[in-house]
Amino acid sequence: MHPVAAAVPRLTALAERDSVRRVVEAFESAGHEIALVGGPVRDALLDRAVTDLDLTTSALPDESARVLKPVASAMWDVGRAFGTIAVRVAGDSVEVTTYRRDEYVPSSRKPEVVFGDTLDGDLKRRDFTVNAIAVRLPSLAIVDPTGGIAAAADRRLTTPSPAVESFDEDPLRMLRAARFTSQLGFRLDDEGRRAMTSLAERIDVVSPERIRDELVKLLATDDPVPGLELLVDTGLADRVLPELPALRLTRDREHRHKDVYRHSLTVLQQAIELEHERFPGQAPDVVLRTAALLHDIGKPATRRLEGGGVVTFHHHDVVGAKLARKRLKALRFPNAEVDAVARLIELHQRFFGYGEAGWSDSAVRRYVRDAGDQLARLHVLTRADVTTRNVRKAEYLAFAYDDLEDRIAQLSEQEELDAIRPDLDGEAIMRVLGLRPGPDVGAAYRFLLELRMEEGPLGEDEATRRLREWWAERSS
């Protein structure tokens, strides 16, 4: 069946949706054109879930706001300068944008918004042909001036204008190409790949925040790897995430069958699979996925050739955490996310060796304490980091981590391990030792915390006795 014929029932259902119908009736009564455009049309054609309700109109933004006010229960005036009025109608969020024909200045970080007067003109200035399809309402007439339907049927990602012109005008489109490669399962055509390669440096004019947002959207897809590979292969990653392509030059003993770059992509894929298993129904965990992708970025800087041709990467976890922190801050990630990713990278090697050496209860407590609120993610990252082809070794590591999680669960039940604290707090320490606030209180607190980690809960009386013994010995 032709993709349009198959999509007609889905497009009809969208047009008849109460929110869309009310908006369309309002604009039609006011004498303005209006059409579904972009994402909802594309997703209906591809039989994907429609999550956005985007419409485009001949009305200018101020007129759109006047038309929408009577039918909207809420209005967000956050995009009027760009022609967009966002409203809530019949429980749905709807965005209505004026026809545009943006103009671009080579040195500008953003296009200059210029409003247009035709639907065809609006569609031809969009990023990709698959996003340049509209459905006029209420007639349900499909408008496809750039061949987007044919491209969608072939799962090709193509640009309405020559790719080199399109990407040069708005360099962010190159990152969007990577995202749609993963999100839609499309392949960017050869013309687009050549344009990305030749124009990679143009991404430097785009603000870090916009780059970050596209990388986050890419990592939030079900399979980010094709998009990441496109960024690396075209050289764009060298500009926005250089630590990733740097991994291609690094091989190690543990992953001798593949370079660390390929290993990192595999870890990302496995982390996503485990994420779906452990946290079903939850939004994509971009913090976990970022840590999985970047967990080994410290290896190029720590690579050393030892005697006998042995390659080592001592402290690559610590170095990698610092590199990740620097890169994510440059991309303007929120501080809490930067801290979480850095913590996961710093701890991702901690488990290995658990099965061989065995851990005391105090070592398990430290593992939990150091992971803090990232423990659930650390479980996933550590398991995903096993990519060996040696089936026996993989099974052994999985069994060892099962054992560690069981011990953590048992200790948690016994000791409320998630919130480890000494048996005495700072005020109790000062009362017992007759101290005022200062360095001695901190030293006493650390002594009791170490004691708690080594021996578990002692109770207030025993902790007090041990504290006094420690203080007397320290004072003498």
Disulfide bonds with the S-S distance in Angstrom:
none
